[in-house]
Amino acid sequence: MEHRSEALLPLTPREREVLVYVCEGHSSKQIGLKLGLRPQTVEAYINHMRLKLGATNRCHMVAIAIGHKLCDDGDRPT
């Protein structure tokens, strides 16, 4: 299935940072602890990214991100 290119809107630096952790399999709670955010805030970032990427769910979002090389850990501090 092809993704609409217009659905691949640019992600903010914070969204990309969260996305790297999602791609690594971290939960919203774990990501929140690492970034100093509430889990609900992390979920909001994930939902915005999912819509921007045109994904139907979190797993689909990760697949799209991997396919477009958006899961590069250079987007988050070590």
N, C-alpha and C positions, 0 to 999 in steps of 0.2 A: 504494500500500500504506500502510495506517495504522500508526502506531507506537503501542504501548501507552503510555499516559500514565504508568503506574507504572514504566516503564523509564527515564523521564527523571528520575533521581535527581539531587539537587543536586550540583554539582561543587565541589570545594574551590577556594580562590583559586589555588593552585599549578596545579591541573588546568586551570583556565580560562586561566591564563597560558600553559601549554604548548599548549592548544588553539588559541589565537590564532596561535601560530607554525606549528602544523600546518596551519591554514586558509590561511596565507600560503605554504605549500608548502615549508617548511624541513624538512630531514632531522633525524633524531634526533641525529646528531652535531652539526649546526649549532645545534640548540636547546640541547643540552648545553653547548656553548661559550658561548652567550649567557647561560645561567642558572647556569653553574658546576656542572653535573651530569654524571655519566657517561652516555653514550648508552644504556646498559642501564637506567638509572634513568628516563630519558625514555621508553623503550619500555614500562616498567612503568606509568608514568602513562598512556600512550596506551592500553594494554590495559585498565586500570581504567576509563578514560573510555568506551572502546568498549562495555564491558559495561554501564556505567551508562546509556548512551544507547540500548542495545539495537541497536547497529550490528553488521553482519556483517564489516566490514573498515574500514580507515582512510578510504577514499574515502566509504563510506557514512556514517561518523561525521562527516566534514566536511559532507556534504549535510544531515544531521540538524541539525548545529550551525548551519549557515547558515539553515536553515528556522526554527529557534527563536531566531535572533539571538544566538547564543552566541559569535560570532566578532568581537565588538567589541574593538578594540585598546585600549580604555580599561581593559582588565583586565591590562595589562602596562605596566611603566614605559617611558618613551621614552628 
